Amino acid sequence: MDGQAKKRRSRARRAFLGPLLGAALALAATGARAQVAEPSGHDEEPTVMGSLARRGLHDVQHEAWNAYGQLTFISSFKLPFSAAYTNLNGSNHSLSPDFEYSYTATATVYLGVRLWPGAEVYFAPEAISLRPLSGLTGLGGAVQNFELQKTGGEAPELYRSRVYLQQTIGLGGGRVTKPSEPLQLGTVVDSRRLVLRLGNFSVLDFIDRNEFASDLRQEFFSLAFMTHASYDFSSDARGFSWGGEAELYLDDWALRYARITPPKNPNGLPNDLRFWQYYGDQAELEHRHRIFGRDGAARVLVYWNRVDAGRFDDAIAAFQADPAKNAAACGSRYNYGSQNAMAPDLCWVRRTNWKVGVGVNLEQHLTDDIGFFLRGMVSDGQTEVDAFMPADRSLSFGVLAHGSLWKRPRDVTGAATSFAWISSAHADYLRMGGVDGFIGDGNLNAAVEDVLEVFYSVNFLEVLWASADYQHITHPAFNADRGPVDIFGARIHAEF
């Protein structure tokens, strides 16, 4: 990149990030002044909504509307690491062994309006600017910054992240208070109820939630802790889908089911809206409990995708039968740009295929402010990644704590580790030089890819957090011939 191009990119980044951070600081200062002048006595109320409520302008217990927003900037850099080879024989999905810098900047507005009793509509526009490591290739289950899944470039892009209708039907039982927060109007509902949703959303808004490893703008940085690394949930390249979702709550039990749309091409941005032909289905059973007086939850998740995707063994067989069906010869067929003429490629064998998986998700409070989480999933590992990460089996666990013990109750810290594996068919395909959506070094010495992450987040002015993060990744892209990789990160996050 020449000097003028670097200057232009620098100016564009400052033009985008400057207003974001300025707005965050201004909102933080305003919120702090309001908190001092008018203490609410309700720790769970956001400052802006709490201020409106105290003036009689907004009822946070039975909201007719709400509005929230967030600003997040995440910066990370990767130290040089050792690699026996990189992009061997024209393959193109290796993580660069050189020093690299990456960042994301996002701004989101969350709007909610009540239409009639039990009916709500939500809309969330979002803007993003980003620079990934190595073009977002070379890491299989441990992408260091979860925001990088959302696709884009250094020039800011504005898009619709969510717009959906929600209807709640009461079925009796006790009364449950739902606090005012993003994508949730403050209200009181039955403990037994049916909730229906239809529209554009992320399935992770409602399925595979975990109190200690889901909201990565406040918690861990790595995509490995947002959900199961091997949960190939259908979505566009930003993680959003069109579809429907239903939840049945029966006191401590909940059953959820969703059918959502996959991408037209694996890891592509446009959705395929033919939900009767291609789809991602998932069902989750949840039970909430108390152990020694501490809250916890256990969930079992099953997913099954019917998508247009390639099988690894089909790609290998096609190449062995006809070496002209190689990665470099894909031509206009949808592919990932490999120039390895000695390797198989999925472009030759995409057709209607199934992909299935089952996982468990546990969360448990150890004290009022310290909690433990664990996720584990096994997917069948026969087809390429369609929408998420290329891991075929995964296990993650960790501890998250708030700082009450050291008199910093709004600070957050945590430590976690994640392990990811690939199937034997997937390993054979990569060993022959094949690439899939995110990985492919041109060869493979198969191994478990794992990441250890620790972070600390300091709260300022009630609505602003600054975080420091460290990640140690071994066997990037499941390859023992490369790594380990050390990544250092920082995050500024504001809520209003």
Order of alpha helices (4+ residues) and beta strands (2+ residues): alpha-alpha-beta-beta-beta-beta-beta-beta-beta-beta-beta-beta-beta-alpha-beta-beta-beta-beta-alpha-beta-beta-beta
